Amino acid sequence: MATYSEIEAIKAIDEALSKITEESTRKRIVSWTIEKYGEGLSQRSANSPPVDKELSKKSARRKKGLTKITKTSKAGSRTKQTLSIDKTLNLKPSKKESLKDFVSKKKPNTNQEKCTVIVYYLSRVIELSNVGATQVFTCYKHMNWRVPSDMRNVLALTASRKGWLDTSDTDNIQLTTHGENLVEHDLPANEK
């Protein structure tokens, strides 16, 4: 197996990421990569050379006190979309199991398990045609669970880390076979 040089690896990563048009998908991939391979690393190592010569000149001038540092707002920072309760969602349907009864049987512990159980319930039990972050948020509120600060991110992480969900279309979250197996066969987790 041939070994990559640092430059070849960077070029390969750049080429792969530049083919992805959706910024949120790129961010998820980069976050996953940092989590998997970046253990013990900061954003930039103190010993690594400056990325931009112009940037290093500015740093040198700052150290000498030749430039004034002013705080500016982050350009391009993403604003979180707030979710609202889906008032049309019936979580106590007649002739079908309620969400509370279903969750009490499955006993999910983590946010990833909770999201998977919710998507299973909405898509398989009450047969909702489209399950999105709003519906998952509504279920969290219905269950009186602490709501994650970024529900969409939790759903995306459940998809990327565990493979239990498919979040390629965030307005139509799908349950994968792994997620189905988790809910049908692995939950509740055996108590030791």
N, C-alpha and C positions, 0 to 999 in steps of 0.2 A: 504494500500500500504506500503510495507516494505521500510525502509530507508536504503540507502547504506552508509557504512562507507567510509572514504576517501580511504582506501586501496582497498576496493572492487571496488570502482569506477575506480581507477587507473588500477586495474587488468582487468576490463571489457574493458576499453579503449585500453589498451595494446593488449589484445587478439583480439579485432576487427581490430585494425590497423595492427597487424602483419600478418593478413590474406590477406592484400592488397599488391600485389607484385609491383605495379607501384609507384615509389617514388613521381612522380608529383601528383598522385591522393591522396596519403597520405598527402602531403603538403597542397593540397586544402582543405582536410577535417579538418586538424589541424587549418588552417587559418580561416575556417568557424567557428569552435568550439571556437577559441579564440575571434573572432568577436562577436559571439552570447553570450557567457558566461563569457568572460574575461573583461567586461567593468570596467574600473578603475584599472585594474591590470597591473603591469609591468611584464617583463619576469619572474622575481623572486621577491617575496616580500622581503623587507629588513629584516623582522622578521622571515622568514622561515629558517629552519635549513639547513646547507650545505648538498648537495646531496651526496658528496663523502668525506670520511674522509681524503683521500690523498690530495684532493683539499683544504680542510680547513687547513691542515698542511702547504701547499704551501702559502696560503694566510697569515697565521701567520708569516711565515718566511719572506715574502715580507714586511710585516708591520715592522718587526725588521730590515729590510735592509740586510738580509742574502742572498737573491737571486737577480739576475739581471733580469730585465724584458726586453725582446726584442720583437719587433714587428715582427710578422710573417704573411704571407698571409693566408687568410682563406682556410683551407683545405676543399676540396669538394664543394666549392662555385660553383653555377651553372652559366654557361655562357649563356647569352641570345642568342638565335638563331636569326639572322637577317633575315627579310623577304624581298623578292624582288617582283617587279611588275610582274604579270602574263601577258606577252605580247600577249598571244593568246586569252585573255578574251575580248570579244566584248561587250561593255556596251552601244552601240548605234545600236542594231540589227535592220535590216530592217523588217518591218511588225510586230514589237513588240515595246513596250514602252521602252524608254531609262531609264537608272538608274536615271539621273537627273530629268526627268519628274516624275518618280515614287516617288522619295524622296520628290520632291516639293509638291506632293499630301499628303504624309503621315506625313511630318514634324517631324521627330524624334528629340528629344532634348538631351537625355543622350547617353553616349557611348553604354549602354546596349540596348536602343531602336534602335540606329543606326545599331548595329551588327545584331539585329533581323530583321530589315527591309532589310538589305543587304542579309542575308541568305534567307529570303523569296523571294526577287527579283531573286537571282541567281538560287534557286531551283524551284520556281513556275512560274516565268515569263519567264526567258530565258531557263529554264529546264536544268540547268547544272547538270551533274550526280554526281560529287563530289565537295563539297564546303569545302575548308580548310581555314586556317588562311591567306595563301598567297592571295587567292581570296578576302577575306574581306579587307586585307591590300590594295590591288589594288583598291578596291572601295573607300576606305577612300582617297587615293591619287587622284583618279578621281574626287571626290567631293570637293577636296581642304579642307578637314577637318583636324584638328590637330590629328596626329596619336598617340595613346596611347603608352607609352614606352614599354609595354609588351602586345602585342595584344592577345597572347594566354591566358594570365591571364584574360584579360577582357572578352574573350569568355567563359572561365571556370567560372568566377564569374557570368556572365549572366545566365549560366546553373544552377549554384548552388543556387544563391540568388533569381532569378526570375523564373526559370524553363521554360524559353522561348526557350532554345536550348538544344540539347543533344550533348555534346562534348566528349562522351566516346571514339570515334574515331576522333582524331583531324584532320585527313585528309578527313573525311567525316562527317562534322557537319550537324546534322539534326534539323529541325524545329519541336518543339513539338506542341501539340494542343493548349496549352496556348499561345505560340508564334504566331501561326497562327491566333488565336482570337485577339491578340493584334493588329496585322497588319491589319486584315480585318475589325475589328469592333471598336477598341479603338483609333486608330490613324487616323487623327490627334486628339490630346487631345483637349477637348472643351476649348476654350478660355473664360476666365472669365471677 
